[in-house]
Amino acid sequence: MTHPQVDLAELELSELEAALEARAVERFHARQLYRWIYRHGVTDIDRMSDLGRTLRETLKSEFVIGMPCTVGDERSIDGTRKLLLELADGKRIEAVFIPDTPATAPRYTFCISTQVGCAMSCGFCLTGKMGLVRNLTAGEIAGQVRVLAAATGLLDYPFNIVLMGMGEPLHNYDQTMKALRMLHSEHGLAVSPRRVTLSTVGIVPGLERLAREPLMPNLAISLHATTDEQRTALVPPNRKYPLAAILEVCRRFPLKKRSRITFEYVLLDGVNDTPEDARRLVKLLADVKAKVNLIPLNPAPGIPFERPSDERVDRFAQILADRHITVSVRKSRGRDIRAACGQLIVEGGTKKSAAQQMALLMR
């Protein structure tokens, strides 16, 4: 009976060592393989020149090295790139490269997905219209970073990772955290958890698990509203995990010195952008180590909301700043290629029409 080949890209270093040992291959070769796969971006075992020929033949018979296939590469006028990636089963996801060139030193960010689609159904997010197709595996999550690093020439350079693409990371908790451990390995890309930000709508059991993780990324909570009624209309999981429950976990969340939880707040014209909303937000975050990232809506066909004027955005931000809340306004990147926040969607996977989505929000 022939056993299926094991995908090396799905294994943590300890799992790879055990898999080699089970095949009478010395464990130290796992470190070599990790370096080839992650640090050099090599998936062809024949190109791994520091492995003997006999070992390479053994590896080829027992293992494969999976990697998402790039089937689309769009480039924005601001330098942002959106890659359409196809997985082994034909499902497709999107991942985004966001360059930034401040006066001090360039910064690079990879925005990656954790699911095909998303089950959260947030009213201002195109990804939610797909519904949840399936969770990604750890190898598929980490594979996006490998693809982006190779495509942008950053395999040997530091970069940031934001888990803000398609999907809810805490809805795919185990595979997401496994992927972060794989990317953290010193024999691979050695990505520090300080360079990783996990964005969540606030799945409370997942937040409680995350608080106990030895490898803890930065945390961003997608808040978007200041009352439960308002938030439930925009973020349906709020029915199960209301504001009070989320904020209570945030108050107890173990943060390093000088660290804060980021609260993301998408501003929707005439919906959640009033001075009253801003003052309620200040009260909600009064006893939380917080900073607020305001995100003026990135409009798109099928989203029944509009972007506020710059004046309304500035007024909202000023109210927070005047009350000593650290606040920033996110600059939209890649809007011309629909790569900005909330705009990732694989065509053909739409779950609800715009009319249906509006009806849901108006209940």
N, C-alpha and C positions, 0 to 999 in steps of 0.2 A: 504493500500500500504506500503510495506516494504522499508525503506530507506537504502542505502548502509552505512556500518559502516565507520566512519571517522578514518583516519590514524593519530594517535597522533604524529608520527614521522615526519609528514609534517607540523606541526604547530609551529609557534613562541609562546613564552610564553603568550603574550597578546591574540593571537588567541585561545590558549588552555583555558585561563581564560574565554573568551567569550563563547566558546563551552560548558564549564561546566556550566556556569551561565544560558545558554539557556536551560539546562536540570535540572535546580533547584539544581545544585551541587555548593557548596561554592567555590569561586575563589581560595582560598589558597591551595586547593588540587592540583592545576596546578603546584605549586612549588614542591610539593611532587613527582608528576609524573615526572617532569623534572629531579629531582635528581635520581630517579630510572632508568630512561631511559638512561641518559647521564653519570652520575657520577658512577652508579653501573652496567651499562650495562644490565639491566633486561628488558625483553620484555614480561614476563609472569605476568599478573596482579595479579594472585593468590599469587605470591611471594612478593608482595608489602605489607609488614607486618604492616606498620603504617596506612594502610587504612582499615576501617571497612569492615566486610564481606558483608553487604548490598551494600555499595558503590562499592566494587569490582565487585559484580554481575551486578550492573548498568553499570559500565564501560565496562565490558565484552560484554554486550548486545549492547552497543552503539559505541564502539571504537575497533580498532585493533592497533597494534604497528608493523609497517613494519621494516624490516631489510634485507639488502642484504645477500644472502646465499653464504657462501664460498664453492666453488666446486673445487678449486685447490689452493695449497699452495706450492710454490717452494722456496727453500732456496739456497742462493749463498754461496760460500766458504768464502766471506767477511762478512757474516752475514745479507746481504740484503734478504728480503723476498718479493715475489711477489704473491699477492692473486688474483685469478680469482673469480669474484663475479657474481652471477646470480641474476637478478632483478625479480620482481613479474611477469613481462610479458615474462620471459624467455630470455631477452636480457642479454648480458654479458659484463662486463667491467673489467679493471685491476687497482689495487691499490698497492702501494709499500711502505714497511717499510725500512728505511735507518738508520742504527745505525752508530754512530761515537764516537770514544773513544779518544779524545785528552788528553793531559797530565793534563789539569785542571779538567774537569768534562765531563761525557758522554753527548752527545747530540743525540736526536732522531728526525727523520723527517718522516712525512707521506706524500707521493706524491699521490694525489687523482685526479680523473677524474671529468669532468663537463659535458661530452657528451658521448654518445655511438658513437665512431668514431669521425671524424673531417672533416669539410668542407674546411679547409685552404689549403690542398694539397701541403704542403711544400715538396720539392723534396728529402730531406734527412731524412724524418720521416715516419716510417712504419704506424703510426696511420692514416696519411693522405690517405693512400692507401685504407682504409676502406670506405672512404666517410662518410658523416654524416648520421647515422641511426636515431637518435633522441636526443633531449636534455634530461638531467637528471633533476629530480625534486629536490627541496631543500632537501627533506628527503633522497633521494638517494645519494646526495652529502655528507651531514652530516653523513649519515649512514655508509659511507666508513670509516670515522674517528672513529665512534663507534666500527665497526668491528676490525679495526687495533688496537685501544687502548685496547680492550678486548683480542685480540689474542696475544698481546705482553706484557700484564700485566702492561700497562701504564695508566690505568684509573685515578690513583692518582698521576701521575708524569707529569711534564711539557714536552711538545713536540712541535715541529714546524710543520707547514702545508705548503706545496707548491702545488699550483694549477697548476701543470705541467704534469699531467697525460694525459689521452685521452681527446681531445677536446680543444676548444678555450673558456676560461671563459667569455670573453666579448661578445661572440656570444650567450651566455646563461646568460645574465646579471642579470635579476631579480631573477632567481632561485639561482644563485651563491651567490649573496649578501644576499639573505634571509638565505641561509645555513650558511653563516659566522655570521649572527646575532644570529641564533640558537646556534651555537657553542660558541659564546661569552657570552651567558647568565650566570650570576653568580650562578644560580641554577643548571646549567649543568656542562659542562667541563670548562667554564670560560676561553676560549682561547683568549689571548690578540691579538689584530690586529698586534702588533709588532712581533708576532710569526707566522704570515701568510704572504706568498709571492704569489702574483698573477702574472702569466706569460702570456703575450699576444703578438701576432704578431703586434699589434698596430691598433686596430679598433678605429679610431679617435672619433666617437660619444660616444663609450663606455668609452674611456679615459676621455672625457669631463664630462661625468656623474660621473665617479669615483672620479674626482677632487672635486666634491661637496658632497661626502659621509661623514656623521659624523663618520662612522666606516670604516676607510681606511686601507687596508692592505699595506704591502710593494709592490712596483711595479717593475716588471722585463719586459723589452721590448726585444723580440726576433728580433734582428737586422739582423745579418748574412751576411750583404753586405754593401758596401760603395758607390755604385752608384744605381740609380733607374733601369737601364737596368739589372744589375747583380742581384739585389734583386727581381725584378719581375720574373726572371727566376727561382729563388729559392723559393720565397714566393709570390705566385700569388696575394694575396690581396693587394700587393704593387701597382697594377694597379689603385686601387681605393683610397688607402691611402699611397701616396708616402712618401719618407723619409722626405722631407721638412715639410709636414703636421704633421707627427708624432713628429718630433723634436720640432716644434713650440709648440705643446701641452705640451711636456716635459719641455720646458723652463718656461712655466706658471704654471706647476703643483705644488700645495702647498705641500712643504716638511717641516717636522719638522727640528729643528736645528740638524746639523750633519748627517741628513739623505741624502741619494743619491738614484737615480734611477739606478738599475742594467741593463746593456745592455748585453744580452746574444749573443754570437757570435760563431756559430758552424764553426770550421775550416775544410775546405775541401781541400784535397791535390791538389795543382795546380789550384784551382778555386778562392778562396777568401783569401788566406793565404800568399800573397806576401808582401814584405816591402812597396810597393806602397799602398796596401790595408790598412796596418797598419797606414801609414801616413795620408791617407784620413780619417780614423776613428778618429784619433786625431783631425783633423780639424772639423769634424762633431760634435764632443762632446765638442768643445772648450768652449762654453758658457752654458753648461748644467752641473748641479750637478750630476756627473755620476761616476759609477765604472763599469768596464768591466769584465765579466765572460767568459773566453775563454773555449770552449768545443770542444776538438778534437773529430771528428766524431766517433760515435760508429757504425762500419760497420755491415751490415746485408744483407742477400740475398734479391735482389730486389731493393736495393739502389745503384744507378749508380755512387757512389763516394767512395773515399778511405780516410783513416785517414792520415794526414800529419806525417812526421817524427818528433821525439822529437826535433830535431834541428830546424826545421821550426817553430814549436810551440814556442820554447824558443825565437827564433829571433823575432817573431811577438810580444810576450809579452814584450820583452826587449825594443822594439821601443816605445811601449806605456808607459812603466815605465820611460824611459829616458825623456819623455815629460810630466811627472808628472800626468799621468792617473793612477788611482788606478786600478790594474789589478790582477786577480787570474786565475788559470787554474784549471778547475773542474776535480776532480778525478772521473773517471768512476766507478760506483758501480753496482754490479749485472749483469755484462755483460754476465757471463756464463749461466744465466737464462733468458736472454733477458729482463732485467728489467731496463736497463740504459736509459738515455735520448734519446728519439726518437725511442725506440724499442718496445713500447707497441702496441700490435695489437691482436685482437681476431680473431682466425683462422676462415676462411670461409667467412670473410667480405671483402676480397680484392677487390678494385674497379678497379685498372688498373694493367696490367702486367708490368714487369720491362721494356720491350721494349716500351710499350705505355708511361710509365713515362719518359723514356729517350727522346722520341720524343717530348713530351710536353716541356721538359726543353730546348731542342735545337731549339725551334721555334724562 
